[in-house]
Amino acid sequence: MNINLLAEGLDGSLAEIVAKLQSLIDSFWIYIVIALAAVVVVWGAYIGIKIAIAHRNEEKINARDMIKNLVIGIVIIFVVAMGAPLLINGLSAWVGA
């Protein structure tokens, strides 16, 4: 009987944690997106400048590799940004079940 009370208390506290985490992400979401977009723009400009001033073939190849890394980073950021709310909603549904 004591175990059932503990399990119910844990489910309730976990539901509260998930709700608070979801409200926290919702309140900061726009700032996170703006910060990530600013980083991508600044880094993209830096890479563009490196390509523009590259004179040797080796420098151009390094700059192209940086572009590939930038695109991979953007994809990873997008996947994490789309996956985090889904994960939190999944946790919320799991706790509510």
TACOR-V890129 format. One line per field, one symbol per residue. phi: phi as a letter, one per 30 degrees, with the letter a starting at -180 (. if undefined). A space follows every 10 residues. Layout:
phi=???
//
This chain:
phi=.ddddddddd dddddddddd dddddddced dddddddddd dddddddddd ddcdccdddd dddddddedd dddddddddd dddddddddd ddddddd
//
